Amino acid sequence: MILAIARRELTSLFLSPLAWSILAVLQFILAYLFLTQIETFIAFQSRLAQIENAPGISDIIVSPLFGNAAIILLLVTPLLTMRVICEERRNKTLALLLSAPVSSYEIVLGKYLAIIGLIGCILLLVCLMPLSLLLGGELDYGKYFCNALALALLVSAFTSVGIYLSSIASHPTIAAIGSFGLLLLLWIMDWTANTQAGESELLEYLSLLQHFQNLQSGLLDSADVVYFILFSLGFIVLSILRLESDRLNQ
């Protein structure tokens, strides 16, 4: 049932102009940023050749590309998730779905996988861009893998937050604004960690940006991977509990 729901949701997404428009716009923006980073590398290549242990292609082109993609997906993911459950409630079809012989976790996971499938197409396009550099240079495959893994875990976390806000909001616009606000707060949370009173380890740990940058640096730490997994699972469970509450109130 999870795969059936995911297939239906993914099909409806690709039948709408929203998905194709987002894919086209994102590809254009990311391609422009990618080419800009290549121009920057070429402009400073002669100077970098004179520096010992100078940053290479992976540091100047690949990591910034994935970092830019993360910020763009922070803006886009709430637009993709805002209608997932909220629209069902507005169209009075959620009650019908909840009365069907389908459990709440199957509904949430099916819709979650559908959004992940769409965002996976975006991630695939992002990951293919750096591979084109192999025609004229070399990549640090370890750093490339860590950046790809970091972005995949990050958008999984984004999606889980978006689905939860969609499950509790009464309007898709409210769900989108709420998701963006919460994600932005979690993104910049460690900016206030360094204060006169000292460093707040709790704020640093809760920050999405902190864990994303740790993985981006090429250091594959299980603590960062576990953080993203628990983060996503936590909001998925909250979404399931919300649907269970709606089922009991019928």
Secondary structure, DSSP 4 states (H G I P E B T S, - for coil): -HHHHHHHHHHHHHHSHHHHHHHHHHHHHHHHHHHHHHHHHHHHHHHHTTSTT---HIIIIIHHHHHHHHHHHHHHHHHHHTTTTHHHHHTT-HHHHHHSS--HHHHHHHHHHHHHHHHHHHHHHHHHHHHGGGGTS---HHHHHHHHHHHHHHHHHHHHHHHHHHHH-SSHHHHHHHHHHHHHHHHHGGGGSEETTEE-HHHHHH-HHHHHHHHHTT---HHHHHHHHHHHHHHHHHHHHHHHHHHHH-
